[in-house]
Amino acid sequence: MAHERMVPLLPCASVDEMRDFYLQLGFEVSYRQLKPNPYVAIRREDLELHYFGIAGFKPEDSYGSCLVLVEDTAPLFEAFAAGLRAQFGKLPLTGFPRITRPRSRKNAGNLSGFSLVDPSGNWIRVMRQAGPGQTAEAADAPVSKLAQALANAVVLADSKGDVAQAAKILGGALSRDRNLNTTGVERIEALAYLAELSVRLKDVDRAQELIDEIDTAELSEAERETVASALEQVHDLRQSLAAWS
């Protein structure tokens, strides 16, 4: 057979909460019922998600997850990020819902990926799809210990959700960083990601300390262009810290 379709069914506490959440992310409702069982189907272009309601369901108890394969993760991330900022006034990095940024995943052939964790704790994992005959992104392997630690931390935190262990590994690598192969760009990227992990752990003082180090770093114009994404990430982190002050 050909032209098969598969649509994930994910649990939630309230189908109307999920409907309202996803409407702000550019989705539309294609079906909704409350009886005999709560159910809602939502669609954004070719992306479909279906949710069924469970009374008393808690996001902390969710094991729900699905994989969304795309040609490029950036457009969908930007659309989701805009909708989240409109809803919450900032990019939510902790709690439910929350989102991670597109990053190369060492455990996925260096292909870019990000995760949207919905209000009911389900992980919507968006990954770049390898082209025909392609199994990995064209990317050089990390050459410094710091870059290796950053790649490992991304897998732990963004793929597996172990933020504390990722922060421990990356923090240790930054403390030991004496490798002459480490560039200013690598250090800024590592500092920015550790600052994000600190925000996720609600370690405000540590996050601010790392942001201060980034702010005082001496970078050339070329280096600033290279780390533009990391500096944009720091801007979002400042918004999160301001909300807690």
GIBEL-V188163 format. One line per field, one symbol per residue. phi: phi as a letter, one per 30 degrees, with the letter a starting at -180 (. if undefined). psi: psi as a letter, one per 40 degrees, with the letter a starting at -180 (. if undefined). burial: # if it has 9 or more other ideal C-beta (glycine too) atoms within 8 Angstrom, else .. A space follows every 10 residues. Layout:
phi=???
psi=???
burial=???
//
This chain:
phi=.bidbbbdcb dadbdddded ddedcjdbdc aabcbdbdab cbbbhccbbb bcdbdidcdd cdcdaacccb dbdddddddd dddddddcia ddcbibdabc ddbdcedbii ddabbccddc idccccbdcd deiccaddbd deccdddddd ddddddddcc icdddddddd dddddcdbdd ddcddddddd dddddddddd dicddddddd dddddcdcbd ddddddcedd ddededdddd dddcd
psi=iifiihhihi iidhdddddd dddeeeiihe ihidiehhhh hiihbehhhh hhihhehhdd eheiiihhhi dhdddddddd dddddddeei hheiahiiii ihihhdeffe iiiihhhiee eihhhhihhi iheheiigii ihdidddddd ddddddddde egdddddddd dddddehehe ehiddddddd dddddddddd efgddddddd dddddehhii ddddddfddd dddddddddd ddde.
burial=.........# ###.#.###. #####.#.#. .#.....### ####...### ###...#.#. .#.#.#.#.# ..#..##.## #.###....# ###..##### ######.#.# ########## ########.# .....##... ...####### #########. ..#..##.## ####..#... .#.####### ########## #..#.###.# #.##..#.#. ..##..#..# #.##.##### #....
//
